[in-house]
Amino acid sequence: MKRTKRSISLWDSFKYWFGRRSLQSRLIAAYIFIILGPSVLVSYYSFGLINNMYIRDAREKNESLLDMEELHIQTQIESMVRAVQVAYDDIDVQEYLSNTNEPDAEELVNFNNNVFKSLTRIQYYNPNVEHLRLFSSSKVTEIWPIFFRESRVVNEPWYQKAIEMKGMESWSFLYNDADIIYRYHGQTPAETPKVSLLREMSIPRNIHHVGMVQVDMLLEKFSPRTYSVIQDSQSQMLIVDNEFQIFTRAQDSFLAANPEMSAVIEERLQQYKATGNWDINYTENGNSFLLLHKPIERINADLLNIVSMDSVLEEISHTRNILIGANIGFITLVTLIAYVSNAFILKNLRLLTEEMKKVRRGETYSGIVIRGGGEVGELAHHFSKLMNTINTLVAQAVYKQALTKEAELRTLHNQIDAHFLYNTLENIKMLAEIENQRAISDALTSLGGMMRYNFKWSGEYVKLYDEIRHIENYTEVMNIRFDEPIQLQLDIPEEYMEMEMLKMSLQPIVENAVKHAWTGEEPGTREIKIRVESREQNAVRMIVTDNGVGIEQEVLKELNQELEMVGLTDKVPRGFRPEPSPYGIGLSNVQERIRLFYGQEYGLSVFSEQGEFTRVEMTLPKVLLTGRVGTNDKTDDR
């Protein structure tokens, strides 16, 4: 609250200070504001478009590279699958791997000239394949570099996984190509990351294990962009396997420069596998990156392209600086031109101002001549006219005020005499009683009570007793229309009958129930219950409930929202407010009066169940018009 008052005070001080500036200064300020606003908006919008364009171009370019690399990987996958399939389906290979007896020399020569050469051609026609190896579970004769015994690889990390796949494709990524022939025993081999496709072989299928087929390909051939040193240092591709091992180049690596990036990539991949959502943006050490992702489901791996946004952000910053500089230069130029133009235009206006000051001081007006015409010349002309006719205008104002008073008196004399209506109703009532029309007589009695209540508007406040009596009269009059009368049930403690309330505040609620609660086809009794109960903090709640058709939940929600907004939009002209719902026209008026007289914490709430009931709760302060009621010491006297 204090901050709001301070803001209002500062705003008022600024308006006072600005209002005392010269017209020339205010015009220049207005020019700057008028030009600065659109200029800033256009620049902001243009900068947003340029920013999005740069980022979109960078993303589309690198997504295209990612798609091309994925296509290359799919081609290599098909190549490896074909190589494995040829060896896997070869009957001679199956017999050799499953042979438990040592073949003689002639069999080995024939096998070498036919099957072995055929397998060698597989690697010849697929130069990217690094190794084609077949491992036998029996102690067959090894024919390097293709046929080996499984004892050489049983301890490899991929072996057990391939066995468990039972003849299905098993893909494995390794950082090094192990030397199973032990040619470089004791030496540390150079890092040669590779991908392997393995298939376990059983004869019959899934019964008797006889061996395994392995096809290896170095990752620098499997995914060239992952390991090549690209001239564009703003991006880096990498492959992540199902164990979250990351394979990529070591030179100019973003992973080395940003230590937390590897953990973030693993975390986002886990989230992607769980939810299917991928977060493309990443920032570390003040550097922004795009993490473009492409899953390769067949090999259970993911291809990523890390794109540095440094160069893009530099271009965006450069463009922003150009826009800011252009705006400053443009506004400065316009300010100088406006200052010179206003000084020339407002010269005659200053002369007219000086003449007006003389008149204000009581000096004799001698007239003013301004050359050049225009708005200032026209203003001087009319100022002279004004000084000559001011007395006539004063006389006219007095005459108009007299006419207004006369019109008000005439209106008072033309008002309708309410007693004439009361007497007429009494005469009709007597005629009805003479004719023994008791229903008509009772209805006229109720109608007369309603009219007296409506016409007698001596103040805004009435007793609850008077309002209830008016509702009883209204209900009796309305029951003339219905075959099934409405039963009014009251549950009001006696001590509340003297409590004050706003006149005609319960009646619109009951009228709403009569109009909307029943369609005329419902069986059973029509009931309206009015109950009054005490609430905390010196308040009471008046509850009006009907057993009608209820209100749809969507309409009920809109109605309560409309009631809640009453009193918060007082500065909005009523004609520009949203059209209220059919249920809320009278309720909105009641809500507006309650909050106007009692405060924002009081008012109406509506509850309903379709086909069951509609309940309107009115919360009012506990105030008495004539003394205290009961023993509640917290009840306020008005």
C-alpha positions as CSV (number, residue, x, y, z in Angstrom):
1,M,0.0,0.0,0.0
2,K,2.8,2.4,0.9
3,R,4.6,1.6,-2.3
4,T,1.4,2.3,-4.3
5,K,0.9,5.7,-2.6
6,R,4.5,6.6,-3.2
7,S,4.2,5.7,-6.9
8,I,1.0,7.8,-7.2
9,S,2.7,10.7,-5.5
10,L,5.7,10.5,-7.8
11,W,3.4,10.4,-10.8
12,D,1.5,13.4,-9.6
13,S,4.8,15.3,-9.0
14,F,6.0,14.4,-12.5
15,K,2.7,15.6,-14.1
16,Y,2.9,18.9,-12.2
17,W,6.6,19.4,-13.2
18,F,5.9,18.5,-16.8
19,G,2.8,20.7,-17.0
20,R,4.9,23.7,-16.0
21,R,7.4,23.3,-18.8
22,S,7.1,25.5,-21.9
23,L,5.0,24.3,-24.8
24,Q,8.1,24.0,-27.0
25,S,9.7,21.7,-24.4
26,R,6.6,19.6,-24.2
27,L,6.2,19.4,-27.9
28,I,9.8,18.2,-28.3
29,A,9.3,15.6,-25.6
30,A,6.1,14.5,-27.3
31,Y,7.9,14.2,-30.6
32,I,10.6,12.1,-29.0
33,F,8.0,9.9,-27.2
34,I,5.9,9.5,-30.3
35,I,8.9,8.5,-32.4
36,L,10.7,6.6,-29.7
37,G,7.7,4.3,-29.0
38,P,7.1,3.0,-32.5
39,S,10.9,3.0,-33.2
40,V,11.5,0.8,-30.1
41,L,8.6,-1.5,-30.9
42,V,9.7,-1.9,-34.6
43,S,13.3,-2.4,-33.5
44,Y,12.3,-4.9,-30.8
45,Y,10.1,-6.8,-33.3
46,S,12.8,-6.7,-36.0
47,F,15.4,-7.8,-33.6
48,G,13.2,-10.7,-32.5
49,L,12.7,-11.8,-36.1
50,I,16.4,-11.5,-36.8
51,N,17.3,-13.4,-33.6
52,N,14.8,-16.2,-34.5
53,M,16.1,-16.3,-38.1
54,Y,19.7,-16.7,-37.1
55,I,18.9,-19.4,-34.5
56,R,16.5,-21.1,-37.0
57,D,19.1,-21.1,-39.8
58,A,21.8,-22.5,-37.5
59,R,19.4,-25.2,-36.3
60,E,18.2,-26.1,-39.7
61,K,21.7,-26.3,-41.1
62,N,23.0,-28.6,-38.4
63,E,19.8,-30.7,-38.4
64,S,20.4,-31.2,-42.1
65,L,24.0,-32.4,-41.3
66,L,22.6,-34.7,-38.7
67,D,20.1,-36.2,-41.1
68,M,22.8,-36.7,-43.7
69,E,25.0,-38.4,-41.1
70,E,22.1,-40.6,-40.0
71,L,21.5,-41.7,-43.6
72,H,25.2,-42.6,-43.9
73,I,25.0,-44.6,-40.7
74,Q,21.9,-46.4,-41.9
75,T,23.8,-47.3,-45.1
76,Q,26.7,-48.8,-43.1
77,I,24.3,-50.7,-40.9
78,E,22.7,-52.3,-43.9
79,S,26.2,-53.2,-45.2
80,M,27.2,-54.9,-41.9
81,V,23.8,-56.7,-41.7
82,R,24.3,-58.1,-45.2
83,A,27.8,-59.3,-44.4
84,V,26.6,-61.1,-41.3
85,Q,23.6,-62.6,-43.0
86,V,25.7,-64.1,-45.8
87,A,28.0,-65.8,-43.4
88,Y,25.2,-66.7,-41.0
89,D,23.1,-68.5,-43.7
90,D,26.0,-70.4,-45.3
91,I,25.4,-74.1,-44.7
92,D,29.1,-75.0,-45.1
93,V,30.0,-72.4,-42.5
94,Q,27.4,-73.8,-40.1
95,E,28.8,-77.4,-40.6
96,Y,32.4,-76.2,-40.1
97,L,31.6,-74.4,-36.9
98,S,29.5,-77.3,-35.5
99,N,32.1,-80.0,-36.5
100,T,33.4,-81.7,-33.4
101,N,36.0,-83.8,-35.4
102,E,39.3,-82.4,-36.7
103,P,38.9,-82.2,-40.6
104,D,41.7,-83.8,-42.7
105,A,44.0,-81.9,-45.0
106,E,41.8,-82.4,-48.1
107,E,38.7,-81.1,-46.4
108,L,40.6,-78.1,-45.2
109,V,42.0,-77.4,-48.7
110,N,38.5,-77.6,-50.2
111,F,37.0,-75.5,-47.5
112,N,39.8,-72.9,-47.9
113,N,39.4,-72.7,-51.7
114,N,35.6,-72.5,-51.7
115,V,34.0,-71.2,-48.5
116,F,36.9,-69.2,-47.1
117,K,37.5,-67.3,-50.3
118,S,33.8,-66.6,-50.6
119,L,33.9,-65.0,-47.1
120,T,37.0,-63.1,-48.1
121,R,35.1,-61.6,-51.0
122,I,32.5,-60.3,-48.6
123,Q,35.1,-58.0,-47.0
124,Y,36.5,-57.1,-50.4
125,Y,33.1,-55.9,-51.6
126,N,32.6,-54.0,-48.3
127,P,35.9,-52.2,-47.8
128,N,34.5,-50.3,-44.8
129,V,34.1,-53.6,-42.9
130,E,37.2,-53.9,-40.7
131,H,36.7,-57.5,-39.6
132,L,34.6,-60.5,-40.5
133,R,35.1,-63.2,-37.9
134,L,33.4,-66.5,-37.1
135,F,33.9,-68.1,-33.7
136,S,33.4,-71.8,-33.1
137,S,32.4,-73.3,-29.8
138,S,34.3,-76.5,-30.7
139,K,38.0,-76.9,-31.2
140,V,38.1,-76.6,-35.0
141,T,41.1,-75.6,-36.9
142,E,41.4,-71.8,-36.9
143,I,41.8,-70.1,-40.3
144,W,43.0,-66.6,-39.8
145,P,41.8,-63.9,-40.0
146,I,38.2,-65.2,-40.2
147,F,37.7,-68.5,-38.3
148,F,38.6,-68.5,-34.6
149,R,37.7,-70.4,-31.4
150,E,35.3,-68.8,-29.0
151,S,37.8,-69.2,-26.2
152,R,39.6,-66.2,-27.5
153,V,36.7,-63.8,-26.9
154,V,34.7,-65.3,-24.0
155,N,36.0,-62.6,-21.7
156,E,35.1,-59.7,-24.0
157,P,32.3,-57.4,-22.7
158,W,30.1,-58.0,-25.7
159,Y,30.2,-61.8,-25.7
160,Q,27.7,-62.7,-23.0
161,K,25.2,-60.1,-24.3
162,A,25.4,-61.6,-27.8
163,I,24.8,-65.1,-26.4
164,E,21.7,-63.9,-24.5
165,M,20.2,-62.4,-27.8
166,K,19.7,-66.0,-29.1
167,G,20.5,-65.3,-32.7
168,M,19.1,-61.8,-32.8
169,E,21.3,-58.8,-33.8
170,S,23.5,-57.5,-31.0
171,W,25.3,-54.2,-31.4
172,S,28.3,-53.2,-29.3
173,F,30.4,-50.1,-29.2
174,L,34.1,-50.3,-28.0
175,Y,36.8,-47.7,-27.6
176,N,39.5,-50.1,-28.8
177,D,39.7,-52.9,-31.4
178,A,41.1,-55.8,-29.3
179,D,43.9,-57.9,-30.8
180,I,42.6,-61.5,-30.4
181,I,45.6,-62.9,-32.3
182,Y,48.0,-61.4,-29.7
183,R,50.3,-60.0,-32.4
184,Y,51.2,-57.0,-30.2
185,H,51.4,-58.6,-26.8
186,G,52.7,-56.3,-24.2
187,Q,52.1,-53.2,-26.3
188,T,49.4,-50.6,-25.7
189,P,47.3,-50.4,-28.9
190,A,46.2,-47.0,-30.3
191,E,42.6,-46.1,-29.6
192,T,40.5,-47.3,-32.5
193,P,36.8,-47.0,-31.6
194,K,34.6,-49.5,-33.4
195,V,31.1,-50.8,-33.7
196,S,30.4,-54.5,-33.8
197,L,27.4,-56.5,-35.1
198,L,27.2,-60.0,-33.5
199,R,24.8,-62.9,-34.0
200,E,24.9,-66.1,-32.0
201,M,24.5,-69.3,-34.1
202,S,22.6,-72.4,-32.9
203,I,21.8,-75.7,-34.7
204,P,18.9,-76.3,-34.4
205,R,17.9,-72.7,-33.7
206,N,18.0,-71.8,-30.0
207,I,19.0,-75.4,-29.0
208,H,22.6,-76.2,-29.6
209,H,25.1,-73.3,-29.6
210,V,27.8,-73.8,-32.3
211,G,29.4,-70.4,-32.7
212,M,29.0,-66.7,-33.4
213,V,29.4,-64.3,-36.3
214,Q,31.1,-60.9,-35.8
215,V,31.4,-57.9,-38.2
216,D,33.4,-54.9,-37.1
217,M,33.6,-51.4,-38.5
218,L,35.7,-48.5,-37.2
219,L,33.6,-45.6,-36.1
220,E,35.6,-43.2,-38.3
221,K,34.1,-45.1,-41.3
222,F,30.8,-45.9,-39.6
223,S,30.1,-42.2,-38.8
224,P,32.8,-40.0,-40.5
225,R,31.5,-36.7,-39.1
226,T,31.8,-38.0,-35.5
227,Y,35.6,-38.5,-35.7
228,S,36.6,-36.1,-38.5
229,V,38.2,-32.8,-37.6
230,I,35.8,-30.5,-39.4
231,Q,36.9,-27.0,-40.4
232,D,33.8,-25.6,-38.8
233,S,34.7,-25.5,-35.1
234,Q,31.2,-24.5,-34.2
235,S,29.7,-28.0,-34.1
236,Q,30.6,-31.5,-33.0
237,M,28.9,-34.8,-33.6
238,L,29.0,-37.7,-31.2
239,I,27.4,-41.2,-30.8
240,V,26.1,-42.4,-27.4
241,D,25.4,-46.2,-27.0
242,N,22.8,-47.8,-24.7
243,E,25.3,-47.8,-21.8
244,F,25.8,-44.0,-22.3
245,Q,29.3,-44.3,-23.6
246,I,30.2,-41.3,-25.7
247,F,32.2,-41.7,-28.9
248,T,33.5,-38.6,-30.6
249,R,36.7,-36.8,-31.7
250,A,39.3,-35.8,-29.1
251,Q,40.5,-32.7,-30.9
252,D,38.7,-29.4,-30.4
253,S,36.1,-31.2,-28.3
254,F,33.3,-29.3,-26.6
255,L,33.2,-32.1,-23.9
256,A,36.8,-31.3,-22.8
257,A,36.1,-27.5,-22.6
258,N,32.8,-28.1,-20.8
259,P,33.2,-30.8,-18.1
260,E,29.5,-30.9,-17.1
261,M,28.3,-31.5,-20.7
262,S,28.8,-35.3,-20.6
263,A,26.6,-35.7,-17.5
264,V,23.9,-33.4,-18.9
265,I,23.8,-35.4,-22.2
266,E,23.4,-38.6,-20.2
267,E,20.7,-37.1,-18.0
268,R,18.7,-35.8,-21.0
269,L,19.0,-39.1,-22.8
270,Q,17.6,-40.9,-19.8
271,Q,14.7,-38.3,-19.7
272,Y,14.1,-38.8,-23.4
273,K,13.9,-42.6,-23.0
274,A,11.4,-42.1,-20.1
275,T,9.2,-39.3,-21.5
276,G,10.0,-38.8,-25.2
277,N,10.9,-35.1,-24.5
278,W,14.2,-33.6,-25.6
279,D,15.6,-30.2,-24.3
280,I,17.5,-28.7,-27.2
281,N,19.1,-25.7,-25.3
282,Y,22.1,-25.9,-23.0
283,T,24.3,-23.3,-21.4
284,E,27.6,-23.8,-19.5
285,N,30.3,-21.3,-18.5
286,G,28.4,-18.5,-20.2
287,N,28.4,-20.4,-23.5
288,S,25.2,-21.4,-25.3
289,F,24.8,-24.6,-27.2
290,L,22.1,-26.4,-29.2
291,L,21.9,-30.2,-28.5
292,L,20.4,-31.7,-31.7
293,H,19.4,-35.3,-31.2
294,K,18.5,-38.1,-33.5
295,P,17.8,-41.6,-32.1
296,I,19.1,-44.6,-34.1
297,E,16.8,-47.3,-32.8
298,R,18.1,-50.3,-34.7
299,I,21.5,-50.2,-33.0
300,N,20.1,-48.8,-29.7
301,A,22.2,-45.7,-29.9
302,D,21.8,-41.9,-30.3
303,L,23.4,-39.5,-32.7
304,L,23.9,-36.0,-31.3
305,N,25.2,-32.8,-32.9
306,I,26.5,-30.1,-30.5
307,V,26.3,-26.7,-32.0
308,S,28.0,-23.7,-30.4
309,M,25.9,-20.5,-30.6
310,D,28.9,-18.1,-30.0
311,S,29.2,-17.0,-33.6
312,V,25.4,-16.7,-34.0
313,L,25.1,-14.6,-30.8
314,E,27.9,-12.4,-32.0
315,E,26.1,-11.7,-35.2
316,I,22.9,-11.1,-33.3
317,S,24.7,-8.7,-30.9
318,H,26.2,-6.8,-33.9
319,T,22.8,-6.5,-35.5
320,R,21.3,-5.2,-32.2
321,N,24.1,-2.6,-31.9
322,I,23.3,-1.4,-35.4
323,L,19.6,-1.1,-34.6
324,I,20.3,0.9,-31.4
325,G,22.7,3.2,-33.1
326,A,20.3,3.9,-35.9
327,N,17.5,4.7,-33.4
328,I,19.7,7.1,-31.4
329,G,20.9,8.9,-34.6
330,F,17.4,9.1,-36.0
331,I,15.9,10.4,-32.7
332,T,18.7,13.0,-32.3
333,L,18.1,14.3,-35.9
334,V,14.4,14.5,-35.4
335,T,14.9,16.4,-32.1
336,L,17.1,19.0,-33.7
337,I,14.7,19.6,-36.5
338,A,11.7,19.7,-34.1
339,Y,13.4,22.3,-31.9
340,V,14.2,24.7,-34.7
341,S,10.7,24.3,-36.3
342,N,8.9,24.8,-33.0
343,A,10.9,27.9,-32.1
344,F,9.8,29.5,-35.4
345,I,6.2,28.3,-35.2
346,L,5.6,29.3,-31.5
347,K,7.0,32.9,-31.8
348,N,3.5,34.4,-32.4
349,L,2.0,32.2,-29.6
350,R,4.4,33.8,-27.1
351,L,3.2,37.2,-28.2
352,L,-0.4,36.2,-27.6
353,T,0.5,34.8,-24.2
354,E,2.1,38.0,-23.1
355,E,-1.1,39.9,-24.1
356,M,-3.3,37.5,-22.1
357,K,-1.1,38.1,-19.1
358,K,-1.7,41.8,-19.3
359,V,-5.5,41.2,-19.4
360,R,-5.3,38.9,-16.4
361,R,-3.4,41.6,-14.5
362,G,-6.3,44.0,-15.2
363,E,-4.6,46.1,-17.8
364,T,-6.7,47.6,-20.6
365,Y,-6.8,45.4,-23.6
366,S,-5.5,47.4,-26.6
367,G,-5.8,44.6,-29.2
368,I,-3.2,42.4,-30.8
369,V,-2.2,42.0,-34.5
370,I,-0.5,38.8,-35.5
371,R,0.6,38.3,-39.1
372,G,0.8,35.1,-40.9
373,G,-2.6,33.7,-39.9
374,G,-2.8,30.0,-39.1
375,E,-4.0,28.5,-35.9
376,V,-2.2,31.2,-33.7
377,G,-3.7,34.0,-35.8
378,E,-7.1,32.5,-35.5
379,L,-6.6,32.1,-31.8
380,A,-5.7,35.8,-31.5
381,H,-8.8,36.8,-33.5
382,H,-11.1,34.7,-31.3
383,F,-9.4,36.1,-28.1
384,S,-10.4,39.6,-29.2
385,K,-13.9,38.4,-29.9
386,L,-14.0,36.8,-26.5
387,M,-13.0,40.0,-24.7
388,N,-15.9,41.9,-26.4
389,T,-18.6,39.3,-25.7
390,I,-17.7,38.0,-22.2
391,N,-20.5,39.9,-20.5
392,T,-23.1,38.6,-22.9
393,L,-21.9,35.0,-22.1
394,V,-22.3,35.6,-18.4
395,A,-25.8,36.8,-18.9
396,Q,-26.7,33.8,-21.0
397,A,-25.3,31.5,-18.3
398,V,-27.5,33.1,-15.6
399,Y,-30.5,32.8,-17.9
400,K,-29.8,29.1,-18.6
401,Q,-29.5,28.4,-14.9
402,A,-33.0,30.0,-14.3
403,L,-34.5,27.8,-17.1
404,T,-33.0,24.7,-15.5
405,K,-34.6,25.4,-12.1
406,E,-37.9,26.0,-13.7
407,A,-37.7,22.7,-15.5
408,E,-36.9,20.9,-12.3
409,L,-40.0,22.4,-10.6
410,R,-42.2,21.4,-13.5
411,T,-40.9,17.9,-13.3
412,L,-41.7,17.7,-9.6
413,H,-45.3,18.9,-10.3
414,N,-45.8,16.2,-12.9
415,Q,-44.8,13.2,-10.6
416,I,-47.5,10.5,-10.1
417,D,-49.4,10.6,-6.9
418,A,-48.8,7.1,-5.4
419,H,-51.9,7.5,-3.1
420,F,-54.2,7.5,-6.1
421,L,-52.9,4.0,-7.0
422,Y,-53.3,2.7,-3.4
423,N,-56.9,4.0,-3.2
424,T,-57.7,2.5,-6.6
425,L,-56.4,-1.0,-5.5
426,E,-58.4,-0.7,-2.2
427,N,-61.6,0.0,-4.2
428,I,-61.0,-3.0,-6.5
429,K,-60.3,-5.2,-3.4
430,M,-63.6,-4.2,-1.8
431,L,-65.4,-5.1,-5.0
432,A,-63.7,-8.5,-5.0
433,E,-64.8,-9.2,-1.4
434,I,-68.4,-8.1,-2.2
435,E,-68.3,-10.7,-5.1
436,N,-66.8,-13.2,-2.7
437,Q,-63.6,-13.5,-4.8
438,R,-61.2,-14.2,-1.9
439,A,-58.3,-15.2,-4.1
440,I,-58.5,-11.9,-6.0
441,S,-58.8,-10.0,-2.8
442,D,-55.8,-11.6,-1.2
443,A,-53.7,-11.1,-4.4
444,L,-54.7,-7.4,-4.4
445,T,-53.7,-7.1,-0.8
446,S,-50.3,-8.6,-1.6
447,L,-49.9,-6.4,-4.6
448,G,-50.8,-3.3,-2.6
449,G,-48.2,-4.3,0.0
450,M,-45.6,-4.6,-2.8
451,M,-46.4,-1.3,-4.3
452,R,-46.2,0.5,-0.9
453,Y,-42.9,-1.1,-0.2
454,N,-41.6,-0.1,-3.6
455,F,-42.9,3.5,-3.6
456,K,-41.9,4.2,0.0
457,W,-38.2,4.7,-0.5
458,S,-37.2,6.8,2.5
459,G,-33.7,5.3,2.7
460,E,-31.5,2.5,1.5
461,Y,-31.8,0.4,4.6
462,V,-34.8,-1.6,5.9
463,K,-35.4,-4.3,8.5
464,L,-35.1,-7.9,7.5
465,Y,-38.7,-8.3,8.7
466,D,-39.9,-5.7,6.1
467,E,-37.9,-7.4,3.3
468,I,-39.3,-10.9,4.2
469,R,-42.8,-9.5,4.3
470,H,-42.3,-8.0,0.8
471,I,-41.1,-11.5,-0.5
472,E,-44.2,-13.1,1.0
473,N,-46.4,-10.7,-0.8
474,Y,-44.4,-11.3,-4.0
475,T,-44.7,-15.0,-3.7
476,E,-48.5,-14.8,-3.1
477,V,-48.9,-12.7,-6.3
478,M,-46.7,-15.0,-8.3
479,N,-48.7,-18.1,-7.2
480,I,-51.7,-16.8,-9.1
481,R,-49.8,-17.8,-12.3
482,F,-48.9,-21.4,-11.3
483,D,-51.0,-24.5,-11.0
484,E,-48.5,-25.8,-8.5
485,P,-47.9,-22.9,-6.0
486,I,-44.5,-22.1,-4.6
487,Q,-44.1,-22.8,-0.9
488,L,-42.0,-20.3,0.9
489,Q,-40.2,-21.7,4.0
490,L,-38.5,-19.5,6.5
491,D,-35.8,-20.5,9.0
492,I,-34.9,-17.1,10.6
493,P,-34.1,-16.7,14.3
494,E,-36.3,-14.0,15.9
495,E,-33.2,-11.9,16.9
496,Y,-32.3,-11.3,13.3
497,M,-35.6,-9.9,12.2
498,E,-34.6,-6.4,13.4
499,M,-31.2,-6.6,11.5
500,E,-30.7,-4.1,8.7
501,M,-30.2,-4.9,5.1
502,L,-30.3,-3.1,1.8
503,K,-33.8,-2.6,0.5
504,M,-34.8,-4.9,-2.4
505,S,-31.7,-7.1,-2.1
506,L,-33.4,-10.5,-1.3
507,Q,-36.3,-9.9,-3.7
508,P,-34.2,-10.2,-6.9
509,I,-32.8,-13.5,-5.7
510,V,-36.3,-14.9,-5.1
511,E,-37.4,-13.5,-8.4
512,N,-34.5,-15.2,-10.2
513,A,-35.6,-18.5,-8.6
514,V,-39.2,-18.0,-9.7
515,K,-38.2,-17.2,-13.3
516,H,-35.5,-19.9,-13.9
517,A,-35.8,-22.7,-11.3
518,W,-38.8,-24.5,-12.8
519,T,-39.8,-25.3,-16.4
520,G,-43.4,-26.2,-15.4
521,E,-43.0,-29.9,-16.1
522,E,-41.4,-31.0,-12.8
523,P,-43.4,-33.2,-10.4
524,G,-43.6,-32.5,-6.7
525,T,-43.7,-29.4,-4.6
526,R,-41.9,-26.2,-5.6
527,E,-40.0,-24.9,-2.6
528,I,-38.0,-21.8,-1.8
529,K,-36.2,-21.8,1.6
530,I,-34.7,-18.7,3.2
531,R,-32.4,-19.3,6.1
532,V,-30.3,-16.9,8.2
533,E,-27.2,-18.0,10.1
534,S,-24.4,-16.3,12.0
535,R,-20.9,-16.2,10.8
536,E,-17.6,-15.1,12.4
537,Q,-16.4,-11.5,12.5
538,N,-19.8,-9.8,13.0
539,A,-21.3,-11.1,9.8
540,V,-24.4,-13.1,8.9
541,R,-25.2,-15.3,5.9
542,M,-28.6,-15.3,4.3
543,I,-29.2,-18.5,2.2
544,V,-31.9,-18.7,-0.5
545,T,-32.4,-22.3,-1.8
546,D,-34.8,-23.6,-4.4
547,N,-35.4,-27.2,-5.5
548,G,-35.5,-26.4,-9.2
549,V,-33.6,-27.6,-12.3
550,G,-30.3,-26.0,-11.3
551,I,-27.7,-24.3,-13.4
552,E,-25.1,-25.8,-15.8
553,Q,-21.7,-25.9,-14.4
554,E,-20.1,-23.8,-17.1
555,V,-22.8,-21.1,-16.8
556,L,-22.4,-21.3,-12.9
557,K,-18.7,-20.8,-13.2
558,E,-19.1,-17.8,-15.5
559,L,-21.8,-16.4,-13.2
560,N,-19.6,-16.6,-10.1
561,Q,-16.7,-15.0,-12.0
562,E,-19.0,-12.2,-13.1
563,L,-20.1,-11.6,-9.5
564,E,-16.6,-11.7,-8.2
565,M,-15.5,-9.0,-10.7
566,V,-18.3,-6.6,-9.5
567,G,-16.8,-3.7,-7.7
568,L,-13.4,-4.3,-9.2
569,T,-14.2,-2.7,-12.5
570,D,-16.1,0.4,-11.3
571,K,-14.1,2.6,-13.6
572,V,-15.2,0.8,-16.6
573,P,-18.5,2.2,-18.1
574,R,-21.3,-0.2,-17.7
575,G,-22.0,-0.2,-21.5
576,F,-18.5,-1.6,-22.1
577,R,-18.7,-4.5,-19.7
578,P,-19.3,-8.1,-20.9
579,E,-23.0,-9.0,-21.3
580,P,-24.1,-10.8,-18.0
581,S,-25.6,-14.3,-18.1
582,P,-29.5,-14.6,-18.0
583,Y,-29.2,-15.7,-14.4
584,G,-27.0,-12.8,-13.3
585,I,-28.6,-9.6,-14.3
586,G,-30.5,-9.0,-11.0
587,L,-27.7,-10.7,-9.0
588,S,-25.1,-8.4,-10.4
589,N,-27.1,-5.3,-9.4
590,V,-27.5,-6.7,-5.9
591,Q,-23.8,-7.5,-5.7
592,E,-22.9,-4.0,-6.8
593,R,-25.1,-2.4,-4.2
594,I,-23.8,-4.6,-1.4
595,R,-20.2,-3.9,-2.1
596,L,-20.9,-0.2,-2.6
597,F,-22.5,0.1,0.8
598,Y,-20.7,-2.5,2.9
599,G,-17.4,-3.3,1.2
600,Q,-15.6,-5.7,-1.1
601,E,-15.5,-8.6,1.5
602,Y,-19.4,-8.9,1.4
603,G,-21.6,-10.1,-1.4
604,L,-23.1,-13.1,-3.2
605,S,-22.0,-16.6,-4.0
606,V,-24.0,-19.1,-6.1
607,F,-24.0,-22.9,-5.8
608,S,-26.0,-25.4,-7.8
609,E,-26.4,-29.0,-8.8
610,Q,-28.3,-29.7,-12.0
611,G,-31.6,-31.4,-11.3
612,E,-31.2,-30.8,-7.6
613,F,-31.1,-27.3,-6.3
614,T,-29.7,-23.7,-6.7
615,R,-28.4,-21.9,-3.6
616,V,-27.5,-18.2,-3.3
617,E,-25.6,-17.2,-0.2
618,M,-25.5,-13.5,0.7
619,T,-23.0,-12.3,3.3
620,L,-23.8,-9.1,5.2
621,P,-22.4,-7.3,8.3
622,K,-24.5,-7.9,11.5
623,V,-25.9,-4.3,12.0
624,L,-29.1,-3.3,13.8
625,L,-31.4,-0.4,12.8
626,T,-33.2,0.0,16.2
627,G,-31.2,-1.2,19.3
628,R,-29.6,-4.5,20.0
629,V,-31.2,-7.9,19.5
630,G,-30.5,-10.9,21.7
631,T,-27.4,-11.1,23.8
632,N,-24.8,-10.9,21.0
633,D,-22.5,-8.1,22.3
634,K,-20.6,-8.1,19.0
635,T,-23.7,-7.0,17.0
636,D,-23.2,-3.4,15.8
637,D,-25.8,-0.6,16.1
638,R,-26.2,1.7,13.1
